[in-house]
Amino acid sequence: MWLKKYKFTILFLIVCAIFAVIIYFKARINASYFVFLPGYRSGVSVEQIDNEELRSFFRIVQKFNDGSQFVVVLHHPDGFFSPQVLLRLVELQNQLSNLPYVKNVLSVVNYTFRKPYFDGSTLDRAILEDPEASSFVSKDGKYSLLYCTLSVNCDEDKALQEIEKILSDFRDLKALPFGQLIINKHLFREIIRQVFVYPAIVFLVILFIFYLQTRSLRASLVSLLIPVLANVIVYGVVSLLGVELNTMSVMCVSFLIIIGSAYGLHFYNGVVRFKERVKKEMFTPIFFSMFTTCVGFLSFPFVEITAFRHLGLMVCSGLALVFLILFSSGYELLRSEKPIKRGTLLLKLRSERLGRIVLVFSFVLVALTFLFIPRIEVGMDQASYFSQSSVVGQAMAVLSKEFSYREPVYVMVEKQNIFTVKDSERIARLVEDLRRIDGVSSVQFPTAYPIPSLVLMSRFQPAIHHFVADGRTIRIVVNLTEEGYKRAGELKGRLKKVLEDYPEYAFTVASAAFVVDQINSRIVASQIQSLTSSLLLIFGSVLFAFRNVPLSLLIVVPVVLTAISNFFFMAIFNLKLDVATSIVASILVGLVVDYSIHLAHDMRRTKDVFLSIENISMPVLANGLGLIGGFSVLMSSKLALFRNVSLLLILGIGFGVAFTLFSQPILIKNFAKKDAEQETTHKLS
């Protein structure tokens, strides 16, 4: 008997079990920022991405046979002019160099300066006057850098484990690693937390909030378990298709639990009100609630960035699954639930005065937003995603303050014939010209020796091979300041202008900074595309559902105001418009319209907007609190990436709920009366 009674529930549990196994064996994670590049595709190696900046980058990497690169920041209060401290640096460098994963380590003790500063035991203070040394030792001598290059195609995970183990033995030097490899490692760990840790906490927080509202543990659990099942199916399909989980798409796990759980709450409210008619009565409002939320995410496929598309499609398919499971399995589990009135939070909201205050506040906020928008900084910077107390944050602070250092630019110089001594003079002038470019902190190339000599020396000294590939190819390393990194596109133009004065050579210029700049250049366009698409699609959906232009316009008022307020909050809290925060406005549009749809749908039955507010206030408020509670959990993330998105969503949802419950009834009131009068007149005639 129970098999027949719960047939859909059993079916979905079996399907989820199958996909859970698929996830275990097939799921893959990609923490690289390359996923934000237009043209990126899952399952395709980075080298195959059709992108000019990446082609230049990998051309240099292949020519010099390099693996991943990173820098180690060292600090000692006694300074590195102390023989004992310097000895520790040499010992650390030797241990790193002896690792089979490490190709070479470049430091103040093995770089080929114009004159020797290291005699085997001490470091000459005259090194501080050498401009080439500015990228190795700080002005006070208390900080030093090790530039490390891994062997090509090595196991980077094992390499990092060995490197971290060695660095832990040199706590007296306070060694801090920094680089894209290190950032990716921390992002990978945070992705794991976003999949397993935070969703579990979100589940418990929303369960508590829902239980306070309903006093029904069964209804609260079912509302949350349904999006969990949808998550398993979505990630099973994604894993089966070979699509990687990245720093953007990982948010789908929490989004589905936080957003999808609200549909179960609305469904339970329908069970309490309509009993056996719940499927008929709640199908339309929950469907359009789900559909309009999906519209917010469906705008992402219009954006060039593949990671956006993955997130949008995953959330949309997940919410559609939540709807399907709810009206099949959810109905089986909730149809016999009885209302438990004692102790539940029943709301009767009718404060027109408060509504007018919120209305005035909203219009003032909108006016201020247009004044504050120019203050919003545009651009992605993965290092800024980390807190200042983290390893990445601490290393970045030292690099910026003591070395004015950010991602290096590699200038590969090639000549048809072998470099001569005369070429060495030209390259030395080129190095000086590059050093004078605004936005350049230092330039590394051993000009102390003629290039032919460097070619011979590179056969015996791995550090020199970092700059010399062969007799026809050399590499100059240009380190950027913080400002130069932020304006990498402009700096690239200035750099190329300098290189034009040396037509006898062929140049390849590449940097991770240029890749990031290319991503940043599309952020504003992506924001406009996604938000405009969301608003138009949502208005069209609402108009189709209600067949009434004035009512449809009134329904989308909170949506538009919430989208605008998002930029006000960004300016107030000094948040950047980056690849993460640029998705918030579109998400809010899809979430906030749900409240207006439930209000308008119920008002068709009651013909009294304030009575409808009483009917829908409990699920709307519980939904809003559930969303806010769920996203509050993500505020505990170690990454500012997720904290910023969560903060904006919390503020936007709070604004949308307050406007819907207090101000929107005032806007609808006159229209509702007119609509009722017209219907009465029509019936009498």
C-alpha positions as CSV (number, residue, x, y, z in Angstrom):
1,M,0.0,0.0,0.0
2,W,2.7,2.4,0.9
3,L,4.5,1.7,-2.4
4,K,1.6,3.1,-4.2
5,K,1.0,5.9,-1.8
6,Y,4.6,7.1,-2.1
7,K,5.5,5.9,-5.6
8,F,7.0,9.3,-6.8
9,T,9.0,9.7,-3.6
10,I,10.5,6.2,-4.0
11,L,11.2,6.9,-7.7
12,F,13.1,10.2,-7.0
13,L,15.1,8.6,-4.2
14,I,16.3,5.8,-6.5
15,V,17.2,8.4,-9.2
16,C,19.1,10.4,-6.7
17,A,21.0,7.4,-5.5
18,I,22.1,6.6,-9.0
19,F,23.3,10.2,-9.7
20,A,25.1,10.3,-6.3
21,V,27.2,7.5,-7.5
22,I,27.9,9.3,-10.8
23,I,28.9,12.4,-8.8
24,Y,31.3,10.4,-6.7
25,F,33.2,9.0,-9.7
26,K,32.7,11.7,-12.3
27,A,32.6,15.2,-10.6
28,R,35.5,17.5,-11.4
29,I,36.5,20.9,-9.9
30,N,38.2,23.8,-11.7
31,A,39.3,26.7,-9.5
32,S,41.1,28.6,-12.2
33,Y,40.0,32.1,-13.2
34,F,40.3,31.0,-16.9
35,V,36.7,29.7,-16.5
36,F,35.6,33.4,-16.8
37,L,37.2,33.8,-20.2
38,P,34.9,34.0,-23.2
39,G,35.4,30.9,-25.3
40,Y,36.2,28.7,-22.3
41,R,34.7,25.2,-22.5
42,S,34.6,22.5,-19.9
43,G,36.7,19.4,-20.7
44,V,38.9,21.4,-23.1
45,S,42.5,22.1,-22.0
46,V,43.4,25.8,-21.3
47,E,45.8,25.7,-24.2
48,Q,43.0,25.0,-26.6
49,I,41.0,28.1,-25.7
50,D,40.7,30.5,-28.6
51,N,42.1,33.6,-26.9
52,E,44.9,35.8,-28.0
53,E,46.2,36.6,-24.5
54,L,46.3,32.9,-23.6
55,R,48.0,32.0,-26.8
56,S,50.8,34.5,-26.1
57,F,51.1,33.2,-22.5
58,F,51.4,29.6,-23.4
59,R,53.8,30.3,-26.3
60,I,56.2,31.7,-23.8
61,V,55.6,28.9,-21.3
62,Q,56.3,26.2,-24.0
63,K,59.4,28.0,-25.3
64,F,60.9,28.1,-21.8
65,N,59.5,24.8,-20.7
66,D,58.0,26.3,-17.6
67,G,55.4,24.9,-15.2
68,S,53.4,27.0,-12.8
69,Q,55.1,29.9,-11.0
70,F,54.7,31.5,-7.6
71,V,56.6,33.7,-5.2
72,V,57.5,33.1,-1.5
73,V,57.5,36.1,0.7
74,L,60.1,35.9,3.6
75,H,60.4,38.2,6.6
76,H,62.7,38.4,9.6
77,P,62.9,41.3,12.0
78,D,66.8,41.1,12.1
79,G,66.9,41.5,8.3
80,F,68.6,39.5,5.6
81,F,71.9,41.3,6.0
82,S,72.3,39.2,9.1
83,P,74.6,36.1,8.2
84,Q,72.4,33.8,10.4
85,V,69.2,34.9,8.7
86,L,70.7,34.8,5.2
87,L,71.9,31.3,5.9
88,R,68.4,30.2,6.6
89,L,67.2,31.8,3.3
90,V,69.9,29.8,1.5
91,E,68.9,26.6,3.3
92,L,65.3,27.1,2.4
93,Q,66.2,27.8,-1.3
94,N,68.3,24.7,-1.5
95,Q,65.6,22.5,0.0
96,L,63.0,23.9,-2.5
97,S,65.4,23.5,-5.4
98,N,66.1,19.9,-4.5
99,L,62.4,19.0,-4.9
100,P,61.8,17.0,-8.1
101,Y,58.8,19.1,-8.8
102,V,60.7,22.4,-8.8
103,K,62.5,23.6,-11.9
104,N,64.3,26.6,-10.4
105,V,64.3,29.1,-7.5
106,L,65.5,32.6,-8.1
107,S,66.5,34.8,-5.2
108,V,68.9,37.5,-4.1
109,V,71.7,34.9,-3.6
110,N,71.7,33.4,-7.1
111,Y,70.5,36.2,-9.4
112,T,73.2,37.5,-11.8
113,F,73.5,41.2,-10.8
114,R,75.8,43.8,-12.3
115,K,78.3,43.1,-9.5
116,P,78.4,40.3,-7.0
117,Y,76.7,41.2,-3.7
118,F,76.6,37.7,-2.1
119,D,80.0,36.2,-1.2
120,G,78.6,32.9,0.1
121,S,77.9,34.0,3.7
122,T,77.0,37.7,3.7
123,L,75.1,40.1,1.6
124,D,76.5,43.5,0.7
125,R,74.2,46.5,1.7
126,A,75.2,48.1,-1.6
127,I,72.6,45.9,-3.2
128,L,69.9,48.3,-2.0
129,E,71.2,50.9,-4.5
130,D,70.8,48.4,-7.4
131,P,67.4,48.9,-9.2
132,E,67.4,45.2,-10.2
133,A,67.4,44.2,-6.5
134,S,64.2,46.0,-5.8
135,S,62.2,42.9,-6.8
136,F,64.3,40.6,-4.4
137,V,64.9,42.5,-1.2
138,S,62.9,45.4,0.5
139,K,64.4,48.8,1.3
140,D,64.9,47.9,4.9
141,G,66.3,44.5,4.2
142,K,63.7,42.7,6.4
143,Y,61.8,41.2,3.5
144,S,63.0,39.0,0.7
145,L,61.4,37.1,-2.2
146,L,62.0,33.7,-3.7
147,Y,60.7,33.3,-7.3
148,C,59.8,29.6,-7.9
149,T,59.0,27.8,-11.1
150,L,57.6,24.2,-11.1
151,S,58.6,21.6,-13.6
152,V,56.3,21.3,-16.6
153,N,53.5,18.8,-16.3
154,C,54.3,18.0,-12.6
155,D,51.7,16.9,-10.1
156,E,50.9,20.4,-8.7
157,D,48.9,19.1,-5.7
158,K,51.8,16.9,-4.5
159,A,54.3,19.7,-5.3
160,L,52.3,22.1,-3.1
161,Q,52.1,19.6,-0.3
162,E,55.9,19.1,-0.3
163,I,56.5,22.9,-0.6
164,E,54.1,23.7,2.3
165,K,55.8,21.0,4.4
166,I,59.2,22.6,3.8
167,L,57.9,26.1,4.5
168,S,56.4,25.0,7.8
169,D,60.0,24.2,8.9
170,F,61.0,27.8,8.4
171,R,58.5,29.5,10.6
172,D,61.3,31.9,11.8
173,L,61.2,33.4,8.2
174,K,57.4,33.6,8.2
175,A,57.3,32.2,4.7
176,L,54.1,33.1,2.8
177,P,53.5,31.7,-0.7
178,F,51.6,33.8,-3.3
179,G,50.6,33.3,-6.9
180,Q,47.8,31.9,-9.1
181,L,48.7,28.4,-8.1
182,I,48.3,29.3,-4.4
183,I,45.1,31.2,-5.1
184,N,43.6,28.2,-7.0
185,K,44.5,25.9,-4.1
186,H,42.6,28.1,-1.6
187,L,39.7,28.5,-4.0
188,F,39.5,24.7,-4.4
189,R,39.3,24.3,-0.7
190,E,36.5,26.9,-0.5
191,I,34.6,25.2,-3.3
192,I,34.6,22.0,-1.3
193,R,33.2,23.9,1.7
194,Q,30.6,25.5,-0.6
195,V,29.5,22.0,-1.7
196,F,29.4,20.2,1.7
197,V,29.8,22.5,4.7
198,Y,27.8,25.7,4.1
199,P,24.8,23.9,2.5
200,A,24.5,21.7,5.6
201,I,24.5,24.8,7.9
202,V,22.1,26.6,5.5
203,F,19.8,23.6,5.7
204,L,19.7,23.7,9.5
205,V,19.2,27.5,9.7
206,I,16.3,27.5,7.2
207,L,14.8,24.5,8.9
208,F,14.7,26.4,12.2
209,I,13.2,29.5,10.6
210,F,10.5,27.5,8.7
211,Y,9.7,25.5,11.9
212,L,9.2,28.8,13.8
213,Q,6.7,29.9,11.1
214,T,4.8,26.6,10.6
215,R,5.4,24.5,13.8
216,S,5.3,21.6,11.4
217,L,8.6,19.7,11.4
218,R,7.4,17.5,8.5
219,A,6.5,20.4,6.3
220,S,9.8,22.2,7.1
221,L,11.9,19.1,6.4
222,V,10.1,18.2,3.1
223,S,10.5,21.9,1.9
224,L,14.2,21.5,2.4
225,L,14.8,17.9,1.3
226,I,13.2,18.5,-2.1
227,P,15.9,21.0,-3.3
228,V,18.5,18.7,-1.9
229,L,17.2,15.9,-4.2
230,A,17.1,18.4,-7.1
231,N,20.8,19.3,-6.3
232,V,21.9,15.7,-6.5
233,I,20.2,15.2,-9.9
234,V,21.5,18.5,-11.3
235,Y,25.1,17.8,-10.3
236,G,24.8,14.2,-11.4
237,V,23.8,15.3,-14.9
238,V,26.5,18.0,-14.9
239,S,29.1,15.4,-13.9
240,L,27.9,13.0,-16.5
241,L,28.2,15.7,-19.2
242,G,31.8,16.4,-18.1
243,V,31.0,20.0,-17.0
244,E,33.4,21.2,-14.2
245,L,32.4,22.8,-11.0
246,N,33.9,26.3,-10.7
247,T,33.9,29.2,-8.3
248,M,30.7,30.5,-10.0
249,S,28.6,27.3,-10.5
250,V,29.4,26.0,-7.0
251,M,26.9,28.6,-5.7
252,C,24.1,26.6,-7.3
253,V,24.2,24.2,-4.3
254,S,23.3,26.8,-1.8
255,F,21.0,28.8,-4.2
256,L,18.8,25.7,-4.8
257,I,18.4,25.0,-1.1
258,I,17.8,28.6,-0.2
259,I,15.5,29.5,-3.1
260,G,13.9,26.2,-3.8
261,S,12.8,25.6,-0.1
262,A,10.4,28.5,-0.4
263,Y,8.2,26.7,-2.9
264,G,7.6,23.9,-0.3
265,L,6.6,26.5,2.2
266,H,4.1,28.1,-0.2
267,F,2.8,24.6,-1.0
268,Y,2.3,23.8,2.7
269,N,0.5,27.1,3.1
270,G,-1.8,26.0,0.3
271,V,-2.4,22.6,2.0
272,V,-3.5,24.5,5.1
273,R,-5.8,26.8,3.2
274,F,-7.1,24.6,0.3
275,K,-6.8,21.0,1.5
276,E,-7.3,18.6,-1.4
277,R,-7.5,21.5,-3.9
278,V,-3.9,22.5,-3.1
279,K,-2.5,21.3,-6.5
280,K,-5.1,23.2,-8.5
281,E,-5.0,26.4,-6.4
282,M,-1.2,26.6,-5.9
283,F,0.0,25.4,-9.3
284,T,-0.2,28.8,-11.0
285,P,1.4,31.0,-8.3
286,I,4.2,28.5,-7.5
287,F,4.8,27.9,-11.2
288,F,5.1,31.6,-12.1
289,S,7.2,32.1,-8.9
290,M,9.6,29.4,-10.1
291,F,9.5,30.6,-13.7
292,T,10.2,34.3,-13.0
293,T,13.1,33.3,-10.7
294,C,14.4,31.1,-13.5
295,V,14.1,34.1,-15.8
296,G,16.6,36.0,-13.6
297,F,19.1,33.2,-14.1
298,L,18.1,32.5,-17.7
299,S,19.6,35.9,-18.6
300,F,23.0,34.5,-17.9
301,P,23.2,32.4,-21.1
302,F,23.0,35.7,-23.0
303,V,26.4,36.5,-21.5
304,E,29.7,35.5,-23.1
305,I,31.2,34.1,-19.9
306,T,30.7,30.3,-19.8
307,A,30.8,30.1,-16.0
308,F,27.7,32.4,-16.0
309,R,25.9,30.2,-18.4
310,H,26.6,27.1,-16.3
311,L,25.3,28.7,-13.1
312,G,22.2,30.0,-14.9
313,L,21.3,26.7,-16.5
314,M,22.0,24.7,-13.4
315,V,19.9,26.8,-11.1
316,C,17.0,27.0,-13.7
317,S,17.0,23.2,-14.2
318,G,17.3,22.7,-10.5
319,L,14.3,25.0,-9.7
320,A,12.2,23.2,-12.4
321,L,13.1,19.9,-10.7
322,V,12.0,21.3,-7.3
323,F,8.7,22.3,-8.9
324,L,8.2,18.8,-10.4
325,I,9.2,16.9,-7.3
326,L,7.0,19.2,-5.1
327,F,3.8,18.6,-7.1
328,S,4.4,14.8,-7.2
329,S,6.5,13.6,-4.3
330,G,5.8,16.7,-2.1
331,Y,2.1,16.3,-2.5
332,E,2.4,12.7,-1.4
333,L,4.3,13.8,1.8
334,L,2.3,16.9,2.7
335,R,-1.3,16.3,1.6
336,S,-2.3,14.8,5.0
337,E,-0.7,17.6,7.0
338,K,-3.1,19.5,9.2
339,P,-2.6,23.2,10.3
340,I,-1.0,23.6,13.7
341,K,-2.3,27.0,14.8
342,R,-0.9,27.1,18.3
343,G,2.4,28.8,18.4
344,T,2.6,29.7,14.7
345,L,3.5,33.2,13.7
346,L,0.3,34.7,12.2
347,L,0.7,38.1,10.6
348,K,-1.8,40.8,9.9
349,L,0.0,43.6,8.2
350,R,-1.9,46.8,7.5
351,S,0.2,49.9,8.2
352,E,-0.3,52.4,5.5
353,R,1.7,55.0,7.3
354,L,4.7,52.6,7.4
355,G,4.1,51.8,3.8
356,R,4.3,55.5,2.8
357,I,7.5,55.9,4.8
358,V,9.1,52.9,3.0
359,L,7.8,54.3,-0.3
360,V,9.4,57.7,0.2
361,F,12.6,56.0,1.4
362,S,12.7,53.9,-1.7
363,F,12.4,56.8,-4.1
364,V,15.1,58.7,-2.1
365,L,17.4,55.7,-2.3
366,V,16.8,55.4,-6.1
367,A,17.8,59.1,-6.5
368,L,20.9,58.6,-4.4
369,T,21.9,55.5,-6.4
370,F,22.3,57.4,-9.6
371,L,24.7,59.8,-7.7
372,F,26.7,56.9,-6.2
373,I,27.0,54.7,-9.3
374,P,30.2,56.5,-10.6
375,R,31.9,55.5,-7.3
376,I,31.5,51.8,-7.9
377,E,34.9,50.3,-9.0
378,V,34.7,47.8,-11.9
379,G,37.1,44.9,-12.1
380,M,37.9,41.4,-10.9
381,D,40.9,40.8,-8.6
382,Q,41.2,37.3,-7.2
383,A,43.6,38.4,-4.5
384,S,41.0,40.8,-3.1
385,Y,38.6,37.9,-2.7
386,F,40.6,36.8,0.3
387,S,40.6,38.4,3.8
388,Q,43.6,40.3,5.0
389,S,44.2,37.7,7.7
390,S,44.5,34.8,5.2
391,V,47.8,33.6,3.7
392,V,47.0,35.2,0.4
393,G,45.9,38.4,2.0
394,Q,49.0,38.7,4.2
395,A,51.4,37.9,1.2
396,M,49.5,40.4,-1.0
397,A,49.8,43.2,1.7
398,V,53.6,42.7,1.9
399,L,54.1,42.5,-1.8
400,S,52.1,45.7,-2.4
401,K,53.7,47.7,0.5
402,E,57.3,46.5,0.4
403,F,57.8,45.7,-3.3
404,S,55.0,47.4,-5.2
405,Y,54.5,44.0,-6.8
406,R,51.7,42.4,-8.7
407,E,51.5,39.8,-11.5
408,P,54.6,40.0,-13.8
409,V,54.5,40.7,-17.5
410,Y,56.7,38.4,-19.6
411,V,58.4,39.9,-22.7
412,M,59.9,37.3,-24.9
413,V,62.4,38.7,-27.3
414,E,63.3,36.6,-30.4
415,K,65.9,37.2,-33.1
416,Q,66.3,35.3,-36.4
417,N,70.1,35.1,-35.8
418,I,72.0,34.4,-32.7
419,F,72.2,37.3,-30.1
420,T,75.6,39.1,-30.2
421,V,77.4,41.4,-27.8
422,K,76.0,44.3,-29.7
423,D,72.5,43.0,-29.0
424,S,73.3,42.9,-25.3
425,E,73.7,46.7,-25.4
426,R,70.4,47.1,-27.1
427,I,68.6,44.8,-24.7
428,A,70.2,46.7,-21.7
429,R,68.7,49.9,-23.1
430,L,65.4,48.2,-23.6
431,V,65.4,47.1,-20.0
432,E,66.0,50.7,-18.9
433,D,63.2,51.9,-21.1
434,L,60.8,49.3,-19.7
435,R,61.8,50.3,-16.1
436,R,60.7,53.9,-16.8
437,I,57.1,52.9,-17.9
438,D,54.5,54.2,-15.5
439,G,53.0,51.3,-13.7
440,V,56.2,49.2,-13.7
441,S,57.8,48.5,-10.3
442,S,60.9,46.6,-11.4
443,V,62.4,44.8,-14.4
444,Q,64.4,41.5,-14.2
445,F,67.0,40.6,-16.7
446,P,70.7,39.9,-16.0
447,T,72.3,42.7,-18.0
448,A,75.6,42.2,-16.1
449,Y,76.8,39.7,-18.7
450,P,76.6,39.7,-22.5
451,I,73.7,37.5,-23.8
452,P,76.1,35.0,-25.5
453,S,77.7,34.4,-22.1
454,L,74.3,34.0,-20.5
455,V,73.5,31.3,-23.0
456,L,76.6,29.3,-22.0
457,M,76.0,29.9,-18.3
458,S,72.4,28.8,-18.5
459,R,73.6,25.2,-19.2
460,F,75.0,25.1,-15.7
461,Q,72.9,27.5,-13.7
462,P,69.1,26.8,-13.8
463,A,68.4,30.3,-12.5
464,I,69.7,31.9,-15.7
465,H,67.6,29.6,-17.8
466,H,64.6,31.5,-16.5
467,F,65.8,34.4,-18.7
468,V,67.5,32.5,-21.6
469,A,65.8,29.8,-23.6
470,D,68.5,29.5,-26.3
471,G,70.8,31.7,-28.4
472,R,67.9,33.3,-30.2
473,T,65.3,33.7,-27.4
474,I,65.4,35.6,-24.1
475,R,62.8,36.6,-21.6
476,I,62.5,39.9,-19.7
477,V,60.3,39.9,-16.6
478,V,58.4,43.2,-16.0
479,N,56.8,43.5,-12.5
480,L,53.8,45.7,-12.1
481,T,52.7,48.0,-9.4
482,E,49.2,47.7,-7.9
483,E,48.0,50.6,-10.2
484,G,49.7,49.1,-13.2
485,Y,47.9,45.8,-12.5
486,K,44.5,47.5,-12.2
487,R,45.1,49.3,-15.6
488,A,46.8,46.4,-17.3
489,G,45.2,47.1,-20.6
490,E,46.6,50.7,-20.7
491,L,50.0,49.5,-19.5
492,K,50.1,46.9,-22.3
493,G,49.7,49.8,-24.8
494,R,52.5,51.8,-23.2
495,L,54.7,48.7,-23.2
496,K,54.1,47.9,-26.8
497,K,54.9,51.5,-27.8
498,V,58.3,51.1,-26.2
499,L,58.9,47.8,-28.0
500,E,58.1,49.5,-31.4
501,D,61.5,51.3,-31.1
502,Y,63.3,47.9,-31.4
503,P,62.0,46.6,-34.8
504,E,64.9,44.2,-35.2
505,Y,63.4,41.9,-32.7
506,A,60.2,39.9,-32.5
507,F,58.3,40.3,-29.2
508,T,55.7,38.2,-27.5
509,V,54.1,39.9,-24.5
510,A,52.0,38.0,-22.0
511,S,50.7,38.2,-18.5
512,A,47.9,36.8,-16.3
513,A,47.1,40.5,-15.6
514,F,46.1,40.9,-19.3
515,V,43.8,37.9,-19.1
516,V,42.1,39.4,-16.0
517,D,41.9,42.8,-17.7
518,Q,40.1,41.1,-20.7
519,I,37.6,39.5,-18.3
520,N,37.1,42.8,-16.5
521,S,36.4,44.6,-19.8
522,R,33.3,42.5,-20.3
523,I,31.8,42.9,-16.8
524,V,29.8,46.0,-17.4
525,A,28.5,44.7,-20.7
526,S,27.6,41.4,-19.0
527,Q,25.8,43.2,-16.2
528,I,23.7,45.4,-18.6
529,Q,22.9,42.3,-20.8
530,S,21.8,40.1,-17.9
531,L,19.8,42.7,-16.0
532,T,18.0,44.1,-19.1
533,S,17.2,40.6,-20.3
534,S,15.9,39.7,-16.8
535,L,13.6,42.7,-16.5
536,L,12.2,42.3,-20.0
537,L,11.6,38.6,-19.7
538,I,10.0,39.0,-16.2
539,F,7.7,41.8,-17.4
540,G,6.7,39.7,-20.4
541,S,6.0,36.6,-18.1
542,V,3.9,38.6,-15.7
543,L,2.0,40.2,-18.5
544,F,1.3,36.8,-20.0
545,A,0.1,35.5,-16.6
546,F,-2.2,38.3,-15.6
547,R,-3.2,39.8,-19.0
548,N,-3.3,43.2,-17.5
549,V,-0.8,45.9,-18.3
550,P,-1.4,48.3,-15.3
551,L,-1.3,45.4,-12.8
552,S,1.8,43.9,-14.5
553,L,3.6,47.3,-14.2
554,L,2.6,47.5,-10.5
555,I,3.9,43.9,-9.9
556,V,7.4,44.8,-11.3
557,V,7.8,48.1,-9.4
558,P,9.5,46.3,-6.4
559,V,11.6,44.4,-8.9
560,V,13.0,47.5,-10.6
561,L,13.5,49.3,-7.3
562,T,15.3,46.3,-5.8
563,A,17.6,46.1,-8.8
564,I,18.5,49.7,-8.6
565,S,19.0,49.6,-4.8
566,N,21.6,46.8,-5.3
567,F,24.0,49.4,-6.8
568,F,23.3,51.8,-4.0
569,F,24.4,49.1,-1.5
570,M,27.5,48.3,-3.6
571,A,28.5,51.9,-3.5
572,I,27.8,52.3,0.3
573,F,29.8,49.2,1.2
574,N,32.5,49.9,-1.3
575,L,32.1,46.7,-3.2
576,K,33.4,46.2,-6.7
577,L,31.3,45.3,-9.7
578,D,33.1,42.1,-10.6
579,V,32.2,38.7,-12.1
580,A,30.6,37.6,-8.8
581,T,28.6,40.8,-7.8
582,S,27.5,41.4,-11.4
583,I,25.1,38.4,-11.1
584,V,23.3,39.7,-8.0
585,A,20.9,42.2,-9.6
586,S,19.5,39.6,-12.0
587,I,19.1,37.1,-9.2
588,L,17.3,39.6,-7.1
589,V,15.0,40.5,-9.9
590,G,13.9,36.8,-10.2
591,L,13.5,36.4,-6.4
592,V,11.6,39.6,-5.5
593,V,9.0,39.3,-8.2
594,D,7.8,36.1,-6.5
595,Y,6.3,38.1,-3.6
596,S,4.4,40.4,-6.0
597,I,3.1,37.4,-8.0
598,H,1.7,35.7,-4.9
599,L,0.1,39.0,-3.8
600,A,-1.5,39.7,-7.1
601,H,-2.7,36.1,-7.6
602,D,-4.4,36.0,-4.1
603,M,-5.9,39.5,-4.7
604,R,-7.8,38.1,-7.7
605,R,-9.7,35.9,-5.3
606,T,-10.1,38.3,-2.4
607,K,-10.5,41.7,-4.3
608,D,-8.9,43.2,-1.1
609,V,-5.2,43.8,-1.2
610,F,-4.9,44.1,2.5
611,L,-6.7,40.8,3.1
612,S,-4.4,39.2,0.5
613,I,-1.4,40.6,2.5
614,E,-2.7,38.8,5.6
615,N,-3.1,35.6,3.5
616,I,0.4,35.6,2.0
617,S,2.4,37.5,4.7
618,M,3.3,34.3,6.6
619,P,4.9,32.4,3.6
620,V,6.4,35.6,2.1
621,L,8.0,36.7,5.4
622,A,9.1,33.1,6.1
623,N,10.5,32.9,2.6
624,G,12.3,36.2,3.0
625,L,13.7,35.2,6.4
626,G,14.7,31.8,5.0
627,L,16.6,33.5,2.2
628,I,18.2,36.0,4.5
629,G,19.1,33.3,7.0
630,G,20.5,31.0,4.3
631,F,22.6,33.7,2.7
632,S,23.8,34.9,6.1
633,V,25.5,31.5,6.5
634,L,27.5,32.2,3.4
635,M,28.7,35.4,5.1
636,S,30.9,33.2,7.2
637,S,32.9,32.1,4.1
638,K,36.6,32.8,4.2
639,L,36.3,34.3,0.7
640,A,35.1,37.9,0.1
641,L,33.8,36.5,-3.2
642,F,30.9,34.7,-1.5
643,R,30.6,37.2,1.3
644,N,30.0,40.1,-1.1
645,V,27.4,38.3,-3.1
646,S,25.6,37.1,0.1
647,L,25.6,40.6,1.6
648,L,24.0,42.2,-1.5
649,L,21.4,39.4,-1.7
650,I,20.5,39.8,2.0
651,L,20.1,43.6,1.6
652,G,18.2,43.3,-1.6
653,I,15.8,40.6,-0.3
654,G,15.1,42.6,2.8
655,F,14.3,45.7,0.8
656,G,12.1,43.7,-1.6
657,V,10.1,42.0,1.2
658,A,9.6,45.3,3.1
659,F,8.4,47.1,-0.1
660,T,6.1,44.3,-1.1
661,L,4.4,43.9,2.3
662,F,4.1,47.6,3.2
663,S,4.4,49.9,0.1
664,Q,3.1,47.8,-2.7
665,P,-0.5,47.5,-1.2
666,I,-0.7,51.3,-1.3
667,L,0.2,51.3,-5.0
668,I,-2.2,48.5,-5.8
669,K,-5.1,49.8,-3.7
670,N,-6.5,52.3,-6.2
671,F,-6.0,49.9,-9.1
672,A,-7.7,47.0,-7.2
673,K,-10.8,49.2,-6.4
674,K,-11.0,50.2,-10.0
675,D,-10.6,46.6,-11.2
676,A,-13.4,45.5,-8.8
677,E,-15.7,48.2,-9.9
678,Q,-15.2,47.3,-13.5
679,E,-15.9,43.7,-12.8
680,T,-19.1,44.5,-10.8
681,T,-20.3,46.8,-13.6
682,H,-19.6,44.0,-16.1
683,K,-21.6,41.5,-14.1
684,L,-24.6,43.8,-13.7
685,S,-24.7,44.6,-17.4
